[in-house]
Amino acid sequence: MSARTIPRAAAATLMLAFTLSMATVAEAQILKVKEGDTVSMTDVVGRHAEGVVRGVGPSALTVLVAGREEQWTLADTREIWRRGDSLRNGVLIGMLAGAGAGLLGGYALGSLYENETGSGSEAFLSMFALGLGGGGALGAAFDAMHKGRTLVHRQSTPAVFVLPKVSRDVRGVQVAVRF
């Protein structure tokens, strides 16, 4: 490895890290927040604020915090959470639990009907469907009672680490890029 190759590799690595860090500028346009949403934010220094979104720009949010408007740029914001979450996870968990209960109940009821009438498949399928639907409905109801929060932005902190590696037999540079 020549003496010119190491500085060139370091310069290329730094340019890559800079390019990756510029991705946050366009990120505000794809944030899943809109005017009127309640958000909770933490900046890179650790300051925390909660407020109502007043505007979404290409690289910043305008948020009403404690009666005054503040600009929160994405480059300086570590995390943004929006109040509320979808009912989807509650429905899925409820359906899974209901399916388990429906399988057990359907097996028991199907066995009883099999002994009495000779055909227990309808009872089994009915109990399974009832467990699936009832579990999904209960899951949605419980999830609706719980106001969760949804992560809408987490700053990736691109970093470049350059470490010299020098020993009796080895001379070089170890480069690590985190993005």
DRENRO-919137 format. One record per residue: residue number from 1; residue in one letter; z, x negated, y of N, C-alpha, C, CB in turn. Coordinates in pm, whole numbers, plus 50000, padded with zeros to 5 digits. Glycine has a CB too. Layout:
# DRENRO-919137
  nr rest   n.w   n.u   n.v  ca.w  ca.u  ca.v   c.w   c.u   c.v  cb.w  cb.u  cb.v
 NUM    A     Z     X     Y     Z     X     Y     Z     X     Y     Z     X     Y
...
***
This chain:
# DRENRO-919137
  nr rest   n.w   n.u   n.v  ca.w  ca.u  ca.v   c.w   c.u   c.v  cb.w  cb.u  cb.v
   1    M 50000 49914 49883 50000 50000 50000 50000 49910 50123 50123 50098 50000
   2    S 49907 49931 50212 49896 49844 50329 49994 49886 50437 49752 49846 50385
   3    A 50012 49800 50534 50106 49827 50643 50059 49942 50730 50125 49702 50728
   4    R 49930 49972 50733 49877 50082 50815 49892 50218 50746 49729 50057 50846
   5    T 49901 50218 50615 49906 50344 50540 50036 50419 50564 49890 50317 50391
   6    I 50149 50351 50572 50278 50417 50590 50286 50492 50723 50390 50314 50582
   7    P 50252 50433 50837 50256 50511 50962 50159 50630 50961 50223 50421 51080
   8    R 50044 50613 50899 49949 50724 50892 50005 50838 50807 49814 50676 50834
   9    A 50067 50805 50695 50127 50909 50609 50242 50978 50682 50177 50847 50476
  10    A 50322 50904 50755 50432 50963 50831 50379 51055 50941 50521 50853 50893
  11    A 50274 51013 51010 50214 51097 51115 50155 51224 51056 50105 51018 51192
  12    A 50090 51215 50942 50034 51334 50878 50144 51429 50834 49947 51294 50757
  13    T 50253 51376 50783 50365 51459 50741 50429 51530 50860 50470 51375 50668
  14    L 50447 51460 50970 50503 51522 51090 50412 51631 51145 50528 51416 51198
  15    M 50282 51609 51141 50188 51712 51187 50195 51835 51098 50044 51657 51190
  16    L 50210 51816 50967 50223 51928 50875 50349 52008 50905 50224 51879 50730
  17    A 50461 51941 50927 50586 52009 50957 50577 52086 51088 50701 51909 50963
  18    F 50513 52028 51189 50495 52096 51317 50408 52221 51301 50433 52001 51421
  19    T 50302 52210 51222 50214 52324 51198 50289 52436 51127 50093 52282 51116
  20    L 50371 52402 51029 50448 52503 50957 50550 52570 51047 50517 52442 50837
  21    S 50608 52497 51140 50708 52556 51229 50645 52652 51329 50784 52446 51303
  22    M 50518 52639 51357 50451 52727 51452 50424 52866 51392 50320 52664 51497
  23    A 50447 52885 51264 50422 53014 51201 50517 53121 51253 50436 53003 51049
  24    T 50632 53083 51308 50727 53182 51356 50678 53254 51480 50860 53117 51385
  25    V 50585 53196 51556 50535 53260 51677 50464 53391 51644 50440 53167 51752
  26    A 50383 53393 51540 50309 53513 51503 50393 53609 51421 50185 53477 51427
  27    E 50514 53568 51383 50595 53648 51293 50650 53776 51356 50708 53566 51243
  28    A 50670 53779 51488 50727 53898 51553 50636 54017 51536 50751 53872 51701
  29    Q 50507 53994 51525 50414 54105 51511 50424 54170 51374 50273 54057 51535
  30    I 50480 54100 51275 50493 54160 51142 50638 54194 51108 50437 54066 51038
  31    L 50730 54180 51205 50867 54222 51181 50871 54372 51159 50958 54183 51299
  32    K 50954 54415 51069 50965 54558 51042 51075 54618 51128 50993 54583 50892
  33    V 51059 54605 51259 51149 54669 51355 51063 54741 51457 51244 54565 51423
  34    K 51121 54843 51516 51052 54917 51620 51153 54954 51728 50981 55045 51563
  35    E 51104 55001 51839 51193 55040 51947 51289 55147 51898 51113 55090 52070
  36    G 51416 55130 51935 51519 55225 51894 51598 55183 51772 51456 55356 51867
  37    D 51549 55084 51695 51623 55035 51579 51747 54959 51625 51534 54946 51490
  38    T 51855 54973 51551 51976 54894 51576 51967 54768 51492 52105 54975 51543
  39    V 51980 54652 51558 51968 54525 51488 52092 54439 51511 51842 54450 51535
  40    S 52114 54348 51419 52220 54250 51427 52155 54114 51415 52329 54272 51315
  41    M 52182 54024 51512 52112 53896 51518 52209 53780 51526 52017 53894 51638
  42    T 52166 53666 51472 52240 53542 51483 52142 53434 51526 52312 53504 51348
  43    D 52176 53360 51632 52084 53254 51675 52117 53124 51603 52092 53233 51828
  44    V 52039 53020 51629 52053 52893 51558 52184 52822 51591 51936 52803 51590
  45    V 52245 52857 51704 52373 52797 51741 52490 52868 51672 52391 52802 51893
  46    G 52467 52992 51625 52572 53068 51559 52621 53187 51638 52686 52979 51529
  47    R 52566 53209 51758 52605 53324 51840 52553 53451 51774 52551 53312 51986
  48    H 52639 53552 51766 52604 53678 51701 52601 53790 51804 52704 53711 51587
  49    A 52504 53879 51791 52495 53994 51882 52439 54113 51806 52406 53961 52006
  50    E 52475 54231 51852 52425 54354 51793 52376 54442 51906 52533 54425 51708
  51    G 52261 54506 51886 52208 54590 51992 52093 54676 51945 52164 54507 52107
  52    V 52028 54741 52043 51917 54833 52016 51788 54768 52066 51941 54972 52083
  53    V 51685 54769 51983 51557 54709 52018 51492 54791 52128 51463 54699 51894
  54    R 51453 54723 52237 51382 54786 52349 51235 54751 52351 51446 54746 52481
  55    G 51198 54639 52285 51058 54598 52282 51036 54487 52183 51012 54554 52419
  56    V 50915 54482 52126 50877 54377 52032 50756 54306 52088 50848 54436 51889
  57    G 50771 54178 52119 50661 54097 52172 50604 54007 52065 50708 54014 52290
  58    P 50506 53923 52100 50444 53836 52001 50539 53729 51947 50324 53770 52061
  59    S 50639 53689 52025 50730 53585 51975 50876 53613 52010 50690 53451 52032
  60    A 50907 53736 52054 51044 53766 52092 51072 53915 52081 51071 53717 52234
  61    L 51201 53946 52073 51249 54084 52078 51327 54104 52206 51337 54118 51954
  62    T 51310 54219 52268 51394 54257 52381 51498 54354 52324 51311 54322 52500
  63    V 51626 54318 52339 51733 54394 52277 51837 54429 52382 51797 54315 52160
  64    L 51884 54553 52381 51990 54598 52470 52123 54566 52402 51978 54751 52503
  65    V 52194 54465 52458 52321 54419 52401 52430 54441 52505 52313 54269 52358
  66    A 52528 54521 52472 52642 54548 52560 52598 54590 52701 52731 54425 52569
  67    G 52495 54676 52707 52453 54730 52836 52353 54646 52914 52570 54749 52919
  68    R 52315 54530 52862 52214 54451 52934 52107 54403 52837 52280 54330 53006
  69    E 51984 54390 52890 51872 54348 52806 51871 54197 52789 51740 54396 52865
  70    E 51846 54155 52664 51837 54013 52632 51708 53988 52556 51960 53966 52549
  71    Q 51650 53870 52579 51532 53826 52504 51579 53737 52389 51429 53750 52597
  72    W 51540 53769 52270 51572 53687 52153 51439 53635 52097 51652 53769 52045
  73    T 51414 53505 52117 51291 53446 52063 51312 53415 51915 51252 53317 52141
  74    L 51207 53430 51839 51218 53405 51695 51243 53259 51665 51092 53450 51625
  75    A 51193 53171 51749 51213 53027 51727 51361 52991 51738 51132 52945 51828
  76    D 51438 53066 51818 51580 53037 51838 51671 53132 51760 51614 53043 51985
  77    T 51616 53217 51676 51696 53316 51604 51696 53282 51455 51640 53459 51626
  78    R 51818 53268 51399 51831 53234 51258 51805 53356 51169 51971 53178 51229
  79    E 51870 53472 51201 51854 53592 51119 51853 53717 51207 51967 53602 51015
  80    I 51775 53816 51161 51776 53948 51223 51786 54050 51111 51648 53972 51312
  81    W 51887 54137 51121 51908 54244 51024 51889 54378 51093 52050 54233 50959
  82    R 51819 54471 51028 51803 54607 51080 51898 54699 51004 51655 54655 51066
  83    R 51965 54788 51078 52055 54883 51014 51973 54984 50934 52144 54956 51119
  84    G 52020 55012 50814 51953 55108 50726 51871 55038 50620 51864 55199 50807
  85    D 51859 55104 50506 51776 55054 50398 51708 55172 50331 51860 54971 50294
  86    S 51615 55143 50243 51541 55250 50177 51626 55310 50065 51406 55198 50121
  87    L 51590 55431 50024 51659 55497 49913 51604 55453 49778 51648 55649 49927
  88    R 51500 55374 49782 51430 55336 49659 51522 55270 49557 51316 55242 49692
  89    N 51603 55175 49602 51690 55105 49506 51793 55201 49446 51761 54987 49574
  90    G 51845 55295 49525 51940 55393 49472 51876 55483 49369 51998 55476 49584
  91    V 51753 55526 49396 51681 55611 49301 51657 55536 49170 51548 55659 49361
  92    L 51613 55411 49181 51583 55333 49060 51708 55305 48976 51516 55200 49098
  93    I 51817 55270 49042 51941 55244 48968 51992 55373 48905 52048 55184 49061
  94    G 51984 55484 48980 52025 55613 48925 51940 55655 48807 52019 55719 49032
  95    M 51808 55632 48817 51720 55668 48705 51750 55583 48582 51573 55651 48745
  96    L 51782 55457 48603 51815 55370 48491 51943 55417 48422 51830 55223 48538
  97    A 52047 55446 48500 52172 55496 48443 52150 55632 48377 52282 55506 48551
  98    G 52075 55719 48442 52046 55851 48386 51965 55843 48258 51973 55936 48487
  99    A 51872 55747 48252 51792 55731 48130 51882 55690 48014 51681 55626 48151
 100    G 51978 55601 48042 52072 55561 47936 52155 55678 47888 52163 55451 47986
 101    A 52207 55757 47982 52286 55875 47944 52198 55977 47873 52351 55938 48068
 102    G 52074 55993 47919 51982 56087 47855 51945 56045 47714 51857 56101 47938
 103    L 51931 55914 47692 51902 55867 47557 52018 55897 47461 51874 55716 47559
 104    L 52140 55868 47506 52257 55895 47420 52273 56044 47396 52384 55838 47483
 105    G 52267 56123 47504 52282 56268 47489 52167 56328 47410 52291 56335 47625
 106    G 52046 56278 47434 51930 56327 47361 51937 56294 47213 51804 56269 47420
 107    Y 51987 56177 47182 52002 56140 47042 52101 56232 46973 52047 55994 47028
 108    A 52215 56256 47038 52317 56344 46979 52265 56487 46966 52445 56341 47065
 109    L 52208 56541 47072 52158 56678 47069 52038 56691 46975 52121 56724 47210
 110    G 51951 56590 46974 51837 56590 46883 51879 56589 46738 51748 56471 46911
 111    S 51983 56513 46705 52035 56509 46568 52091 56646 46527 52144 56401 46554
 112    L 52163 56709 46618 52218 56842 46591 52106 56943 46567 52307 56888 46709
 113    Y 52006 56941 46654 51893 57034 46638 51813 57003 46512 51801 57029 46761
 114    E 51802 56876 46479 51730 56836 46356 51799 56896 46234 51722 56681 46344
 115    N 51931 56892 46233 52007 56948 46120 51995 57101 46116 52155 56907 46129
 116    E 51998 57165 46232 52000 57311 46237 51861 57373 46224 52063 57356 46367
 117    T 51762 57316 46294 51630 57381 46299 51520 57300 46233 51591 57407 46442
 118    G 51544 57173 46207 51442 57091 46146 51355 57016 46247 51355 57175 46060
 119    S 51373 57042 46375 51296 56974 46479 51386 56945 46597 51173 57059 46523
 120    G 51412 56817 46624 51500 56780 46733 51432 56703 46845 51613 56699 46681
 121    S 51300 56683 46833 51231 56601 46934 51230 56668 47071 51088 56574 46889
 122    E 51217 56803 47076 51216 56870 47206 51350 56854 47276 51184 57020 47189
 123    A 51458 56866 47201 51592 56851 47259 51612 56708 47310 51701 56888 47156
 124    F 51565 56611 47231 51578 56471 47271 51502 56446 47401 51526 56379 47160
 125    L 51374 56490 47408 51293 56467 47527 51349 56543 47648 51149 56510 47501
 126    S 51401 56663 47626 51461 56740 47736 51582 56670 47794 51500 56880 47688
 127    M 51669 56620 47710 51789 56550 47758 51751 56420 47828 51885 56521 47641
 128    F 51652 56349 47776 51608 56226 47840 51552 56254 47979 51503 56155 47752
 129    A 51465 56355 47990 51408 56392 48120 51516 56439 48216 51303 56501 48103
 130    L 51613 56516 48167 51723 56562 48251 51806 56445 48302 51811 56661 48174
 131    G 51834 56349 48215 51909 56230 48255 51834 56147 48356 51943 56146 48135
 132    L 51704 56130 48334 51620 56053 48425 51615 56117 48564 51479 56038 48367
 133    G 51584 56245 48568 51574 56315 48697 51708 56330 48766 51513 56452 48677
 134    G 51810 56367 48691 51944 56384 48750 52001 56252 48799 52039 56446 48648
 135    G 51979 56146 48722 52026 56015 48765 51956 55967 48891 52005 55914 48654
 136    G 51825 55990 48899 51751 55953 49020 51801 56030 49142 51602 55979 49001
 137    A 51827 56160 49125 51877 56241 49236 52017 56196 49280 51880 56390 49197
 138    L 52104 56169 49184 52239 56121 49219 52233 55984 49283 52328 56117 49094
 139    G 52147 55897 49234 52131 55764 49294 52085 55773 49438 52033 55681 49213
 140    A 51989 55862 49465 51940 55880 49602 52051 55936 49691 51819 55975 49605
 141    A 52130 56029 49639 52239 56087 49718 52345 55982 49752 52303 56204 49641
 142    F 52384 55901 49655 52484 55798 49681 52430 55693 49777 52529 55732 49550
 143    D 52303 55656 49761 52244 55556 49851 52231 55610 49993 52107 55512 49798
 144    A 52206 55740 50007 52196 55799 50141 52331 55799 50212 52142 55943 50131
 145    M 52440 55807 50136 52575 55805 50197 52614 55665 50244 52679 55856 50097
 146    H 52552 55563 50186 52584 55424 50221 52479 55372 50319 52590 55335 50094
 147    K 52519 55337 50440 52427 55280 50539 52423 55130 50520 52469 55318 50685
 148    G 52318 55083 50460 52303 54940 50437 52231 54874 50552 52228 54914 50307
 149    R 52185 54753 50528 52107 54681 50627 51999 54603 50556 52196 54588 50713
 150    T 51890 54579 50629 51773 54514 50573 51741 54388 50652 51653 54610 50572
 151    L 51725 54277 50583 51687 54152 50647 51542 54161 50691 51709 54030 50552
 152    V 51515 54143 50820 51378 54150 50870 51327 54015 50918 51369 54250 50983
 153    H 51415 53918 50938 51370 53784 50978 51476 53682 50940 51341 53779 51131
 154    R 51432 53576 50875 51519 53460 50849 51435 53338 50880 51573 53456 50699
 155    Q 51487 53260 50972 51412 53142 51016 51411 53039 50905 51471 53082 51145
 156    S 51292 52998 50870 51281 52886 50778 51291 52761 50866 51147 52890 50693
 157    T 51369 52669 50824 51389 52550 50905 51311 52435 50844 51540 52515 50915
 158    P 51187 52419 50890 51110 52308 50837 51172 52175 50880 50963 52316 50883
 159    A 51174 52084 50790 51232 51954 50821 51154 51846 50747 51383 51949 50784
 160    V 51152 51732 50806 51087 51616 50744 51193 51507 50733 50962 51568 50827
 161    F 51210 51460 50613 51304 51352 50589 51225 51227 50550 51407 51390 50477
 162    V 51248 51118 50621 51182 50992 50592 51290 50890 50564 51089 50946 50711
 163    L 51291 50840 50441 51393 50744 50400 51327 50614 50356 51479 50803 50286
 164    P 51372 50504 50410 51315 50376 50365 51369 50341 50226 51347 50262 50466
 165    K 51285 50291 50142 51324 50245 50009 51293 50096 50001 51249 50326 49896
 166    V 51398 50017 50007 51381 49872 50005 51475 49815 49900 51407 49809 50145
 167    S 51418 49741 49810 51498 49668 49712 51426 49537 49684 51519 49751 49580
 168    R 51474 49464 49588 51412 49336 49558 51268 49353 49510 51494 49261 49453
 169    D 51243 49461 49432 51110 49481 49375 51029 49590 49446 51123 49516 49230
 170    V 51094 49675 49526 51026 49791 49583 51040 49792 49734 51083 49922 49524
 171    R 50929 49818 49801 50930 49838 49945 50843 49961 49971 50877 49711 50023
 172    G 50903 50061 50034 50826 50182 50059 50906 50283 50140 50781 50244 49929
 173    V 50850 50400 50150 50911 50507 50225 50908 50633 50137 50837 50531 50362
 174    Q 51023 50701 50130 51027 50829 50060 51023 50939 50166 51157 50841 49969
 175    V 50926 51030 50153 50909 51138 50249 50931 51270 50178 50769 51133 50316
 176    A 51015 51357 50237 51038 51490 50184 51013 51591 50294 51182 51504 50126
 177    V 50940 51698 50263 50912 51804 50360 50974 51932 50307 50757 51821 50384
 178    R 51056 51997 50391 51116 52125 50354 51064 52231 50452 51274 52117 50356
 179    F 51013 52340 50397 50966 52448 50482 50994 52581 50416 50817 52435 50511
***
